[in-house]
Amino acid sequence: MQSLRLQRVQELLKRAIGEVIRREVPIDKVGVVTVNDVSVSSDLHSATVFIGVIGKDYHKRDALKLLNHDRKRLQTLVGREIVLKYTPQLKFIADDSVPRGDRVLKILEDLEKANPTPSFDEKPPEDH
C-alpha cells in the first residue's frame, strides 16, 4: 500500500507532465500523447510515466522516441511546475492497458456469444 503522500506526488506529477507534454510535444509529429499513469519510486528519485498515444502505430513509436530523447528538458520543465526536493528522473513507456482491456472485453463478448447464459425467465431443463 502506498502512502497518501506518494499518491499525491504521483497525481501532481501526472498533471504536471501532462501539461508540459501538451505544450511541448507537437501533435502533428507524434499524435495526441496522454499521460495515463505515473509510478514514483518511494525515494522520489525516479518516475515511470505510462503514456498513451492517439494516432497511428508510427505515432506511438515516434512519441516514445521523442519523449525519451527530450527527457531531461521535460524534467526541467516539470521541475519548474511543481516544488519537490528532487525532480524525479522520468522514464517514458507505452501504456498498453487500454488495448489489453479492449482485447479482454472482446474475448468475454465472444465467450458469451458462444455460450449464452439463460435468462431468469427461462426454466432450467429438467433431468429425467
Secondary structure, 3 states (H helix, E strand, C coil): CCCHHHHHHHHHHHHHHHHHHHHHCCHHHHCEEEEEEEEECCCCCEEEEEEEEECCHHHHHHHHHHHHHCHHHHHHHHHHHCCCCCCCEEEEEECCHHHHHHHHHHHHHHHHHHCCCCCCCCCCCCCC
